[in-house]
Amino acid sequence: MTMISTDTATTEGHEALALLERTRSLVDPQLRAAVESLPGSIRRVAMYHFGWEHTDGSPTAGQAGKAIRPALVLAAARAVGGEAEQAVRAAVAVELVHNFSLLHDDVIDEDRTRRHRPTAWTVFGVPAAVIAGDAMLALAHRLLAEDTRPASARASVRLANCVIELCAGQQADCSFEERGPDEVSLDECLAMATAKTGALLGCACALGALYAGVAEREVGAMDGFGREAGLAFQLIDDLIGIWGDPVQTGKPVGADLTAHKKSLPVVAALTSHTPAAAELAALYRGSMRTPGEVDRAADAVDRAGGRDWAQVSAADRMARAVHHLSRAVPDLAAAGDLLALAEFVTRRTH
């Protein structure tokens, strides 16, 4: 990725934040209307998860996440000459799928906080959180099935295939927990992250292109852009999971290490064949619950090269993403919103 100045990065960050705000203004009304159509108890869990209600059902001033994925849908549509308004329903569907996965991930990972609040399963119980996630997934597919636009059928198939791939990535991630610290290869970890994170970002960009009415070649190129950007996103997310500020992330420091997650920088470190890798493996075989153990593990990841590898790899994946994008949008000036979003998610700190 080409290095840019601090002033330029700040400008692009402001552009991305403004874009996310515009996305919410378009998407949130339809997203909220869709969620409010769910049956009572399921609706209550979903409304809490999105940040629209407190645990007692009273309204909050919160908003439904950063809206990165729906923003990608709308920005992709614009980049290939379409109108963002035509793809709002697809953007809502993508955001519902994303939040279905978050509800289930929180249960699987036993995460107790999200967006600076207790996770839904800790408030309403595991069954209620899982069922609410299932309902969101069904709701996403219903939105596309009811859509009368020509692209809706192809979009529905793409979204369904994406969810299957996402589930395969989640299954792989879970299987890693049953294996020793020296039994997961970096290639396996990259494949898992591509499925678990890259697939949905790729699908978001592809759906935007589909709703703009472009040919399959451009749709595929947009999917490639999103997948590579998604992998860059995951690499940065994994770094934040180790070194992120709890005040910004809403999660405890070193949360991924405490959970013994075999994230990308961790696996890169474990497979480095360095003394620090052996130290990290020993820590991963233990409980690693105390702050001192977590700090030592983070330091071992750093000394084994996992942190540097993840940062360099994120830049490389973004370069690949831009190459895919150029196949769909030869004049990259037309894809300014997409590029601003990509820069934003790979330079964030939480």
C-alpha positions as CSV (number, residue, x, y, z in Angstrom):
1,M,0.0,0.0,0.0
2,T,1.3,3.4,-0.9
3,M,2.3,5.4,2.2
4,I,0.3,8.6,2.6
5,S,0.9,11.6,4.8
6,T,-0.8,12.1,8.2
7,D,-2.9,15.0,6.8
8,T,-4.1,12.9,3.9
9,A,-4.9,10.0,6.2
10,T,-6.8,12.4,8.5
11,T,-8.8,13.8,5.5
12,E,-9.6,10.3,4.2
13,G,-10.7,9.3,7.7
14,H,-13.1,12.3,7.8
15,E,-14.4,11.4,4.4
16,A,-15.0,7.8,5.5
17,L,-16.8,8.9,8.7
18,A,-19.0,11.2,6.6
19,L,-19.7,8.4,4.2
20,L,-20.7,6.0,7.1
21,E,-23.0,8.7,8.5
22,R,-24.7,9.1,5.1
23,T,-25.0,5.3,4.8
24,R,-26.7,5.2,8.2
25,S,-29.2,7.9,7.1
26,L,-30.2,5.7,4.1
27,V,-30.0,2.2,5.7
28,D,-31.0,2.6,9.3
29,P,-34.7,3.4,8.7
30,Q,-35.2,0.3,6.6
31,L,-33.0,-1.8,8.9
32,R,-35.0,-0.7,11.9
33,A,-38.3,-1.3,10.2
34,A,-37.1,-4.8,9.2
35,V,-36.0,-5.6,12.8
36,E,-39.3,-4.2,14.2
37,S,-41.2,-6.6,12.0
38,L,-39.8,-9.6,14.1
39,P,-42.0,-11.2,16.7
40,G,-42.0,-9.7,20.2
41,S,-39.3,-11.5,22.3
42,I,-37.0,-11.9,19.3
43,R,-37.5,-8.3,18.4
44,R,-36.5,-7.2,21.9
45,V,-33.2,-9.2,21.7
46,A,-32.5,-7.8,18.2
47,M,-33.3,-4.2,19.2
48,Y,-31.0,-4.5,22.2
49,H,-28.2,-6.0,20.1
50,F,-28.3,-3.2,17.6
51,G,-28.1,-0.6,20.4
52,W,-31.6,0.8,20.0
53,E,-33.0,-0.3,23.3
54,H,-31.8,-0.9,26.9
55,T,-32.3,-4.2,28.6
56,D,-35.7,-3.2,29.8
57,G,-36.9,-2.2,26.3
58,S,-36.7,1.5,26.8
59,P,-35.2,3.5,23.9
60,T,-31.5,4.5,23.7
61,A,-29.6,7.1,21.7
62,G,-27.4,4.4,20.3
63,Q,-26.8,3.4,16.7
64,A,-26.4,0.1,14.9
65,G,-22.6,-0.2,14.6
66,K,-20.2,1.4,12.2
67,A,-22.2,0.4,9.0
68,I,-19.0,-0.5,7.1
69,R,-20.6,-3.4,5.2
70,P,-23.7,-1.5,4.0
71,A,-21.5,1.4,3.1
72,L,-19.5,-1.0,0.9
73,V,-22.7,-2.1,-0.9
74,L,-23.7,1.5,-1.6
75,A,-20.2,2.7,-2.5
76,A,-19.8,-0.3,-4.9
77,A,-23.0,0.6,-6.7
78,R,-21.9,4.2,-7.1
79,A,-18.4,3.2,-8.3
80,V,-19.7,1.3,-11.3
81,G,-22.2,4.0,-12.3
82,G,-25.3,2.9,-10.3
83,E,-27.5,4.8,-7.8
84,A,-26.9,4.0,-4.1
85,E,-30.6,4.3,-3.4
86,Q,-31.3,1.3,-5.6
87,A,-29.1,-1.0,-3.4
88,V,-30.4,0.0,0.0
89,R,-32.4,-3.2,0.5
90,A,-29.3,-5.2,-0.4
91,A,-27.3,-3.1,2.1
92,V,-29.8,-3.9,4.8
93,A,-29.7,-7.6,4.0
94,V,-25.9,-7.6,4.3
95,E,-26.0,-5.8,7.7
96,L,-28.6,-8.3,9.0
97,V,-26.3,-11.2,8.0
98,H,-23.3,-9.5,9.6
99,N,-25.3,-9.1,12.9
100,F,-26.6,-12.7,12.7
101,S,-22.9,-13.7,12.7
102,L,-22.1,-11.4,15.6
103,L,-24.8,-12.8,17.8
104,H,-23.6,-16.3,17.2
105,D,-19.9,-15.4,17.5
106,D,-20.5,-13.9,20.9
107,V,-22.1,-17.1,22.1
108,I,-19.4,-19.3,20.6
109,D,-16.6,-17.2,21.9
110,E,-18.3,-16.5,25.2
111,D,-17.6,-12.8,24.7
112,R,-19.3,-10.7,27.4
113,T,-19.0,-7.2,25.9
114,R,-19.7,-5.7,22.5
115,R,-20.0,-2.0,21.6
116,H,-19.3,-1.2,25.2
117,R,-22.3,-3.1,26.5
118,P,-23.0,-6.6,27.7
119,T,-23.6,-9.0,24.8
120,A,-27.1,-10.2,24.1
121,W,-26.5,-13.7,25.3
122,T,-25.3,-12.5,28.7
123,V,-28.5,-10.4,29.1
124,F,-31.2,-12.7,27.5
125,G,-29.5,-16.1,27.6
126,V,-27.9,-18.3,25.0
127,P,-31.1,-19.7,23.4
128,A,-32.6,-16.2,22.9
129,A,-29.5,-14.8,21.3
130,V,-29.1,-17.8,19.0
131,I,-32.7,-17.7,17.9
132,A,-32.6,-13.9,17.3
133,G,-29.5,-14.4,15.1
134,D,-31.4,-17.1,13.2
135,A,-34.3,-14.8,12.7
136,M,-32.1,-12.0,11.4
137,L,-30.6,-14.4,8.8
138,A,-34.1,-15.4,7.6
139,L,-35.1,-11.7,7.5
140,A,-32.1,-10.9,5.3
141,H,-33.1,-13.5,2.8
142,R,-36.8,-12.4,2.9
143,L,-35.8,-8.8,2.1
144,L,-34.1,-10.0,-1.1
145,A,-36.8,-12.5,-2.0
146,E,-39.5,-9.8,-1.8
147,D,-37.4,-7.3,-3.8
148,T,-38.8,-6.7,-7.4
149,R,-35.5,-5.4,-8.8
150,P,-34.0,-7.6,-11.6
151,A,-30.8,-8.2,-9.5
152,S,-32.6,-9.6,-6.5
153,A,-32.5,-13.3,-7.4
154,R,-28.8,-13.3,-8.2
155,A,-28.1,-11.3,-5.1
156,S,-30.1,-13.8,-3.0
157,V,-28.0,-16.7,-4.4
158,R,-24.7,-14.8,-3.7
159,L,-25.8,-14.0,-0.2
160,A,-26.8,-17.6,0.5
161,N,-23.4,-18.9,-0.8
162,C,-21.6,-16.3,1.3
163,V,-23.4,-17.4,4.5
164,I,-22.4,-21.0,3.8
165,E,-18.8,-19.9,3.3
166,L,-18.9,-17.7,6.4
167,C,-20.2,-20.7,8.4
168,A,-17.4,-22.8,7.1
169,G,-14.9,-20.2,8.2
170,Q,-16.5,-20.1,11.7
171,Q,-16.3,-23.9,11.8
172,A,-12.6,-23.8,10.9
173,D,-12.0,-21.1,13.6
174,C,-13.7,-23.3,16.2
175,S,-11.7,-26.4,15.2
176,F,-8.5,-24.5,15.7
177,E,-9.3,-24.2,19.4
178,E,-9.1,-28.0,19.7
179,R,-5.7,-28.2,18.2
180,G,-2.3,-27.5,19.7
181,P,-0.5,-24.2,19.2
182,D,1.9,-25.8,16.7
183,E,-0.8,-27.6,14.7
184,V,-2.4,-24.8,12.8
185,S,-0.6,-23.6,9.6
186,L,-0.6,-20.0,8.4
187,D,-2.3,-21.0,5.1
188,E,-5.1,-22.6,7.1
189,C,-5.5,-19.5,9.1
190,L,-5.6,-17.2,6.0
191,A,-8.2,-19.5,4.4
192,M,-10.3,-19.3,7.6
193,A,-10.1,-15.5,7.8
194,T,-11.0,-15.2,4.1
195,A,-14.1,-17.2,4.6
196,K,-15.1,-15.8,7.9
197,T,-14.5,-12.1,7.1
198,G,-13.5,-11.6,3.5
199,A,-16.5,-13.5,2.1
200,L,-19.1,-11.0,3.5
201,L,-17.1,-7.9,2.5
202,G,-16.7,-9.4,-1.0
203,C,-20.4,-10.2,-1.1
204,A,-21.3,-6.6,0.0
205,C,-19.3,-5.2,-2.9
206,A,-20.6,-7.7,-5.4
207,L,-24.3,-7.0,-4.4
208,G,-23.7,-3.3,-4.9
209,A,-22.4,-4.0,-8.4
210,L,-25.2,-6.4,-9.1
211,Y,-27.8,-3.7,-8.2
212,A,-26.0,-1.3,-10.5
213,G,-26.7,-3.7,-13.4
214,V,-23.1,-4.4,-14.5
215,A,-21.8,-7.6,-16.1
216,E,-20.6,-10.6,-14.2
217,R,-16.9,-9.8,-14.9
218,E,-17.3,-6.5,-13.0
219,V,-19.3,-8.2,-10.2
220,G,-16.6,-10.7,-9.8
221,A,-13.9,-8.1,-9.7
222,M,-15.8,-6.2,-7.0
223,D,-16.1,-9.4,-5.0
224,G,-12.3,-9.8,-5.3
225,F,-11.8,-6.3,-4.0
226,G,-14.0,-6.9,-1.0
227,R,-12.4,-10.2,-0.2
228,E,-8.9,-8.8,-0.2
229,A,-10.0,-5.7,1.7
230,G,-11.8,-8.0,4.2
231,L,-8.6,-9.9,4.8
232,A,-6.7,-6.6,5.4
233,F,-9.6,-5.7,7.8
234,Q,-9.2,-9.0,9.7
235,L,-5.5,-8.6,10.0
236,I,-5.9,-5.2,11.6
237,D,-8.8,-6.5,13.7
238,D,-6.5,-9.2,15.0
239,L,-3.9,-6.7,15.9
240,I,-6.5,-4.7,17.8
241,G,-7.6,-7.9,19.6
242,I,-4.1,-8.0,21.1
243,W,-3.0,-4.4,21.4
244,G,-6.2,-2.4,21.2
245,D,-7.2,0.1,23.9
246,P,-10.2,-1.3,25.9
247,V,-11.6,2.2,26.2
248,Q,-12.0,2.3,22.4
249,T,-12.7,-1.4,21.7
250,G,-15.1,-2.0,24.5
251,K,-13.3,-5.3,25.3
252,P,-10.7,-6.3,27.9
253,V,-7.0,-5.8,26.9
254,G,-5.5,-8.8,25.2
255,A,-9.0,-10.4,24.9
256,D,-8.0,-12.7,22.0
257,L,-4.9,-13.9,23.9
258,T,-6.9,-14.7,27.0
259,A,-9.3,-16.7,24.8
260,H,-6.3,-18.5,23.3
261,K,-7.5,-17.5,19.8
262,K,-5.2,-18.5,17.0
263,S,-5.5,-15.3,15.2
264,L,-3.4,-14.4,12.2
265,P,-0.6,-12.6,14.0
266,V,-0.5,-15.3,16.6
267,V,-0.2,-18.1,14.1
268,A,2.4,-16.1,12.1
269,A,4.4,-15.9,15.4
270,L,3.8,-19.5,16.3
271,T,5.1,-20.7,12.9
272,S,8.2,-18.4,12.9
273,H,10.5,-21.1,14.4
274,T,12.0,-18.5,16.8
275,P,12.7,-18.7,20.6
276,A,9.7,-16.3,21.0
277,A,7.5,-18.7,19.2
278,A,8.4,-21.5,21.6
279,E,7.7,-19.2,24.5
280,L,4.3,-18.2,23.0
281,A,3.4,-21.9,22.4
282,A,4.1,-22.7,26.1
283,L,1.9,-19.8,27.2
284,Y,-0.9,-21.1,24.9
285,R,-0.7,-24.5,26.4
286,G,-1.4,-23.0,29.9
287,S,-4.3,-21.1,31.3
288,M,-3.0,-17.6,30.4
289,R,-5.5,-15.8,32.5
290,T,-3.4,-13.3,34.5
291,P,-2.5,-9.9,33.2
292,G,1.2,-10.8,33.4
293,E,0.8,-13.9,31.2
294,V,-1.3,-11.9,28.7
295,D,1.4,-9.2,28.5
296,R,4.1,-11.9,28.0
297,A,2.1,-13.5,25.2
298,A,1.6,-10.1,23.5
299,D,5.4,-9.4,23.8
300,A,6.2,-12.9,22.4
301,V,3.9,-12.3,19.4
302,D,5.7,-9.1,18.8
303,R,9.2,-10.5,19.2
304,A,8.4,-13.5,17.0
305,G,7.4,-11.1,14.2
306,G,3.7,-11.6,14.2
307,R,2.9,-7.9,14.6
308,D,5.1,-6.8,11.8
309,W,3.9,-9.6,9.5
310,A,0.3,-8.7,10.1
311,Q,0.9,-5.0,9.3
312,V,2.9,-5.8,6.1
313,S,0.3,-8.4,5.0
314,A,-2.6,-5.9,5.5
315,A,-0.8,-3.5,3.2
316,D,-0.2,-6.2,0.7
317,R,-3.8,-7.3,0.7
318,M,-5.0,-3.8,0.2
319,A,-2.7,-3.5,-2.9
320,R,-4.3,-6.7,-4.2
321,A,-7.8,-5.3,-3.5
322,V,-7.0,-2.2,-5.5
323,H,-5.8,-4.4,-8.4
324,H,-9.2,-6.2,-8.4
325,L,-11.0,-2.9,-8.2
326,S,-9.2,-1.5,-11.2
327,R,-10.7,-4.4,-13.3
328,A,-14.2,-3.2,-12.5
329,V,-13.5,0.6,-12.3
330,P,-10.6,1.5,-14.7
331,D,-10.7,5.1,-13.5
332,L,-10.2,4.7,-9.8
333,A,-11.3,8.3,-9.2
334,A,-14.8,7.0,-9.6
335,A,-14.2,4.6,-6.7
336,G,-13.2,7.3,-4.2
337,D,-15.8,6.2,-1.6
338,L,-14.7,2.6,-1.8
339,L,-11.0,3.5,-1.4
340,A,-11.8,5.9,1.5
341,L,-13.6,3.1,3.3
342,A,-10.8,0.6,2.7
343,E,-8.2,3.1,4.1
344,F,-10.4,3.7,7.0
345,V,-10.8,0.1,8.1
346,T,-7.1,-0.7,7.7
347,R,-6.0,2.4,9.7
348,R,-8.5,2.2,12.5
349,T,-7.5,1.6,16.1
350,H,-10.8,0.0,17.4
